[in-house]
Amino acid sequence: MKLIKPITTALFLTLATAAPNTLFAQKIKVGYWTSGFSLGFGAVMEQMRFAENQGLNVEWVKFAEVNGPTRAIVSNAIDVAFAAPSTNSMGIAADGVPVKIVLATQIAEAQIVVLDSSPIKSVGDLKSKKIGMSPPGSATHAIATAILDHNFNLKPNEYSIAPGNEAQLAQFLSQKEIDAGVLRSVTLAQMDEVKLRKLASMVDEWKRLTKGNAPPILATMIVYNDYLAKNPDAVVKFIAATRNALEYGSKNKPRVAEVLQKAANMNAADARAYAAQWDGAYIASLEPADIASLKRMYDIVKTAGGATKDVPDSAFDTGPYTRAKKIK
């Protein structure tokens, strides 16, 4: 009987020392879309265990559809939607869903391109032409049409749109079914057998439109209010983990490519092309300029009829981000 207490105590101390992250970690349920650019950031976060290294017990919930995380957080099925579409994030907040936007995670990066053999020499030459881009209602569509209007004086009725996803748009352009395409750099990198010519960068043109340095934001991190109120430290740690993952991916692109090959069954060439775009695709910030960029995007969507209500200032919570910047 005398041996029971020492053994029990020793066992407890061993477990507490060997696995503190599992015994005492704060639980957090995080959802992300396993395609597009959400895949890269999410896969690196998950596979490299950045959040777990901050002392969190993460349940990763994966969605096959881009709006899956947003719908899940509306029903409180997840605590955090990671890299959720920015316009939808602001839209649900405007509709009164009890969520906070706590971080910008993805840049709306794309190029306006034509085939190298095309007679089109500038964006202004796209008048009366067919342009392939993301469907109406998406952040990329709203940004692209606003840029065409404000920066190049091309009104929506002066060109036609062929909506589609990245793969479809690349095919349309290759087969000359469209005159120009608004395509992300990772897609362009994977179209190495097709000679293309860039007419404009959406990031550069957005900065020209807004007269600022903040990029257009494609995705954000949103947190359910009740979880944030009860677990503020967990949200801070998760944002700190996201910032660490961003830095890691920038410095370790070959490792990112390896993660993508495993997580998405990509071939080596496509994974390397994807990883090479890391710095232009991802962000982990919520500075005043980022919020201003998000609000400007939402105003454009609202003007175009994609939203009816204003997004309240209370939808943005910079507190967790400000605290996370002090954590390594």
N, C-alpha and C positions, 0 to 999 in steps of 0.2 A: 504493500500500500504506500510505503514511503517513496517508491519510485514514480508513482503516478503524477504527482505535482511537478517535479522537476522535468519529466518528459513532456508533460502538457505545456509547461511554460516555455521550454526550449523549442518545442514545435511551433508555438505561436510566434516566438521571436524570429524563428527561421522564416516562417511565411511572411511575416511583416517586413522583414529585411529583404527577402528575395523578390517579393511581388507587391510592392507598395501600390503600384499603379492599378492593380486589380482588386486589392482589398479595400482601398480607401478612395479610389478614383471617383470623380463626379460623373454621373451618367449623362450622356447627350446623344440624341437621335438625329442624325444628319442625312438629308436626302440630296442626291445630285443626279443629273442627266448623264447617262453613259454614252454620249455621242457628241458631235461637234467639238468645240473647244472646251466645253465643260468637262469632257472626258479627261483631258490631259491633266488639268489642275486637280480634279477629284481623284484620279488614279494615283498621282504622286502623293497627295495627302494621305490616302488610304494605305497604299502599299509601303510607304516609307514611315508610317506611324508618327507623323509629326504631332498630331493632337494627343496621342497616347503618351508621347514623351513630355507633354506638358501636364500630365497627371489626369487625363480624361479617359473615361471608359466609353468609347464611341461605338454606337450601333449604326453602321452605314446602310442606308436604304437607297437602292439604285432604281432609276426610272428609265424606261425605254423611250419616253416621249418628253419633249422639251419642257412642256408645261406641267409635267407630273409633280415636281417638287413644290411648285406654287399651289397646285390644287391640294396637295397633301398638307401643307402648312395651314391652309384655310380651314381644313377640318381638324386641325390640331393633331394630325397623325404623326408628325415629326416636329422636332423642336427648332431645327435650323434648316433652311433651304439654301444650299450652297450653289453659288453661280446661277441663280434664278434670273430669268429674263427681266431686264431693268424696267421696261414699260409695264409688264405685268405686276412686278413688285410694287411699283408706285400706284398702279391701278387698284390693286386690292386694298392698299392702305387708304386710298381716296374713297373706296367703297365702305370703309369702316371696319375692315377686318383687323383684329387686334394684333398687329405685327409692327416691328421696327426694322428699318433698313440700317444696318450697322457697318457695312463695308461695300465698296466697289471692288469687284473681283475680275472683271473681264472688259477688255477694250473692244469697242465696235470698229475693228480694224478691217479694212477692205480696200481694194483698188478698183478703179474704173479702167477696164482694159478692152482692147480690140485685137483682132488678129493682126499680125505684123504686115500682112499684105493688104489690109483694109485701106481704102482711100481716106478714111476719117483721120484727121490730124489733131483735132482738139475736141474738148468736151462740147464746145459750142456747135460743132458739126453734127451733134446727135439730134438736132431738130428734125422731126418727122421720121426718126429712126426707131428701131425696136431695141429696148434695153432689158436685159435679164437681171433680175434682182430678187431678193427675198420677198415673200408675199406681203400684201398690205396687212397692217396690224403689228408687224415685227419692228423692233427698234432699228434694224439695219435699213428697212424700207423707208421708215420715217426720216432717218438721217439722210439717206441718199437723195430722196425727193426734195428735201429742204435745201440741200447743197446745190442741186441742179437749179432750183428756183432762185435762191438768194445769191449764189456765187456766180451763176452762169446765165441767169435770166431765162431759164428753160421752164416754162409753165407745164403743169401736168397734162394739159390737153395738146401739147406740142410734140409729144412722143408717146409711144406705146410701151407697155410693160409686159414682159413674159415672166411670170412668177415661177419660182422653183427653189429646190434646195441646192446646195453647192454642187453635188454630183450632176444634177440635171442641168444646171446653168453651164457647167463646164462642157457637157455634151452639146448643148444648144450652140455654144460659141464655136466649138470645134467643127460642127456640121454646118456652120453658117446659117443657122436658123434665127439667130439674133445678130444685131450689128455690134453690140457691145455688152459687156457683163460687169456686174459689181461683185467681185469675187475676193475672198480672203486670201492672204498670202500663202497659207499652207496649201490651199487648193492650187494656186498658181505654181507653187514649187513642185507639186505632184503632176503637173501638166507639162513635164519637161520635153515631151516630144512635139508639143505645139508651140510655135513661135508667136509670142504675144507682145503687145506694146502697151505700156501704161500711160493713161491720159491724166490721171489724178489720184491722189491719196485721200481717202475719206477722213483720216485723222488730221492731215494738214488742212484740208478744206473746212473741217469742222472748227478748227482753231481760228481759221480766217473768218468764218461766219460769226463765231461767238466773241472774237477779238480777245481770246484768252489762251492759256497754255494747257488747260485740262482737256484730255481726250474725250471723245464720246464714249459713254459707258454702255456696254452690252449686257452685263450681268451684275447682280448684287448678291450680298448675303442678307437674308431676312430671318428674323428670330421671332418666335411667338412671344407676345408680351408677358404671359404668365410665367413662361420658362425664364425669361430674362429677369423678371422681378424676383423670382425665387433662387435663381442660380447666376447672379451677375458675374461671379468669378469664373465660372465655367465658360461663359461667352467671351470674356476677356482672354482666357487661355486659348480658346479656339481661334480667335483672331490673331493672337501671337503666333500660334502654330501655322496659320495661313501665311503670315508674313515671312516666317522662316522657310516655308515650302517655296514661296516665290523666290527668295534669295538662292535657295539650293538649286532650283530648276535652272536659274540663270547661269549658275556656275558649273552645273553638271549635266549639260545637255545629252551627252552619250548615255548617262544613266537614265535620264528621262526617256530616251528612245527605247532602252531595254524594258522599262516599266510598261511603255505603250505596247511593245511587242507581246508582252505577257498578258496585259489587261484587256487589250482590244484585238489581239490576234493580228496585228499589223505586220506587214513584211518590213524588213530592215530598212529599205530605202524610204518608204512612206513614214516610218517612225522617226527616222532622222530628219526628214523634211518637216514633220510636225514639230519636233523638239526644237528645231532651229528657229521657229517663230515665237518661242516662249516670251522673249522680252517685249515683243510688239503686241502680244495677245493678252497678257495678264497684268493685273494690278492688285494691290492690297492696301487701299487707302480710303479715307473719308474726310478729306480736307474740305474747307469751304468751297474751293474751286470745283471739286468733284460734285458736291451737292448742287452747285449752280449749274453745272453741265447737265446733271440728271434732270433738274427742273426745266431747263431749256428744252431738252429732248421731249419731256412730257407735254410741255406747252405746244410743241410742234405736232405731236400725236393728237392732242386735244383739238387743235385748230383743223386738223385733217379729218376730224370726225371719229377718231379712234378712241376717244374718251369724252365723258360729259362732266365729270367732277374734278375739282382742283385737288392736287395732292397737298395735304396739310404739312406745315413745317414740323409738326410733332411726329411725322412718320420717320424722320431721320434722327437717330440717336448716336451722337459722336462720342459719348462717354466711354463705352467699351474700347473703341479704337484708340482714344487718347491714352487710356490706361495700358493697352496692349503694346503701345510703342515703347514703353519702359521695360518690357520683358524680352528676354532672349531665349 
